[in-house]
């Protein structure tokens, strides 16, 4: 094995400086404790750590336990030639290259630090779908990072980013197609929308909060855009002008689905879901440890203890939400905003109150939810 060869080579190189600790003729390492004990996988690994600290962390999880056992056996046998014989018997296996699309992505693209995935494979399958031109839909609670993930993926894939929010329009046709304009010099003319420009380029098109389309018109217009037809009709006539979709344009949609989202549909039409051939990804809030890591990446100056207490609070409130004792959970976005306030000089408790309490108002004299959240906030000061 390569690490055994490296061990032996390094012993020879450091003969002068390490002769007091390692007997190069026998391979015996003089431990400070009782040297009569036989070597085992743990003690020989500790020896390697002391001798070669620079490479130990890199190798400790990659080397199989039986290999450490074999090296321990050599140390117990006190045979100088034993290690050379052992290395001859252990032929190095050529690393198997994964030439699949996902394999190549894993070897060339690192998971971004600014977004934490519960499972790294989620990230790589998303990249695979972008490479293959398979539209994807991401669902999950508000503030869990769906929209920010879209921007991250666009940057990684070197596509121009366009965002279109389904909840901010009263005129779906004008938003996606364009509008008729008039001026006294040019008369009446048609101004294509920003969406029309986006779909004709190597672009990353984010269709944000698609469940907030109250009219249903946006989804209907987009049907031929998202399926195999790949065109956008500029009007409903039989002879309507059409815009062909660039083969490199990619569509990424987000949706908030749940009881707390007023004005949003509780689910998506089956025909709409079928257009996302890359699959539907169900994101959730991060586990506490990963959310803490994310907060410290997004807000580098936050104290570790403050980041821990913020995530303890978010976990408490989300547990209450899952138990249906609250109607709204605390989002990761709210946790990051709290951290930013703390860094800027606000106390942790005041920052939590400022960020979170407005989401739990007193309604009809009922302050039950607000009291529960306030109790969770106050417990962070203990």
HULINRA-V615631 format. One line per field, one symbol per residue. burial: I if it has 16 or more other ideal C-beta (glycine too) atoms within 10 Angstrom, else O. Layout:
burial = ???
This chain:
burial = IOIIOOIIOOIOOOOOOOOOOIOOOOIOIOOOOOOOOOIOIOIIIOIIOOIIOOOOOOIOOOIOOOIIOIIIIIIIOOIOOIIOOIIOOOOOOOOOOOOOOOOIIIOOOOOOOOIIIOOOOOIIIIIIIIOOOIIIIIIIIIIIIIIIIIIIIIOIIOIOIIIIIIOOIOOIIOIIIIOOOOOOOOOOOOOOIOIOOIIOOOIIIIIIIIIIIOOOOIIOIIOIIIOOOIOIOIOOOOOOOOIOIOOOIIIIIIIIOIOOIOOIIOOIOOOIOOIIOIOOIOIOIIOOOOIIIIIIOIIOOIOOOIIIIIIOIIIIIIOIIOOOOIOIIIIIIIIIIIIIIIOOOIOIIOIIIOIIOOIIOOOOOOOOIIOIIIOIIOOIOO
